[in-house]
Amino acid sequence: WGPEGSVYYDYALNTTVGCTCALGTCMTAAAYGDVDGDGFIATVLYARGTAGAACTDGLFGQLPVVKYNMPATYTDLNPTGAPY
């Protein structure tokens, strides 16, 4: 199997590493990419959980600052990511 066009992101899912929640109650899905080719990797996260009970992303250890259970982009992350 292969995609039928250009792929601009790598994707990851974390349900166990760096999590501060009960097993199976939170997860973080992440997309990483340098869409504009400026050499900086941008991150888009979807974190299911709450502040203090969530999983970090697998590449940078990022968590949303306040946006849980909705997409979070570089200005919403701690540590912040690169703009895209």
N, C-alpha and C positions, 0 to 999 in steps of 0.2 A: 504494500500500500504506500502511496505517496500523495502529497497535496497536489491539487490541480493548478496551482499558481504560486506566486511569491509568498513566502512566510516571513513575517516581520518580527515575530516574537517567539521566545521560548517560554514554556509553561511549566509550572510546578504546583504541587499540592502538598501541604503539610498538615498532618493530624497528630503528630507525636513529639517531634523535636522542638524544644524550647517552649512547650505549651504550659500555661499556668492554669489550666482548667481540668476538670475531671475528664478522664479518657472518654472519647466519643461525644463530647458536648461542644467542641469547637473545632474549627479548621480554617486554614488560610489558603486560598488559591492565588497564584501570582502569575503575571505575564511580564517578561523582561525583553527589552529590545531597544535598538538604536535606530528608530524609524527615520530620523532626519539625517543620519550619517555624521553627526558632529563628534562622535567618539565617546559620548556619555550614554550609559545604559539607563533607560527610563523604566520605572516599575509601576504597574497598576495592580492593586490588591483588592481582593474581596475577602474580608475576615468575618467569619461567623463566630460571634462571641461578644464579650463586653470588655471594657477597660479593666485590666487586672485579671481577666480570665479569657485568654486568647492564645493563638499560636503565632509565632513570628514567621516571616517568609524564610525560605530555605537558603537564599543566596546572600542577602545583606542583613538579616536579622531585623527587618523592619516590621513595625506595627502601625496601624492607623492611629492618629492622635485622638480623633473623636468619631470618625466615620466607621462604625461597625455595622455589619449586615447590609452594606451598600458598597459600590465601587469607591475606592480611594486612590487618588493620583499623587504625584510627587509632593505637592504642597500639603497634603494631608497625612504624610508619613513621618515617623520618628525612628531612626534618623531620616532626614529629608532625602529624596531621590533627585535625579537629574531631570530637568524639564525636557519635554519632548515636543 
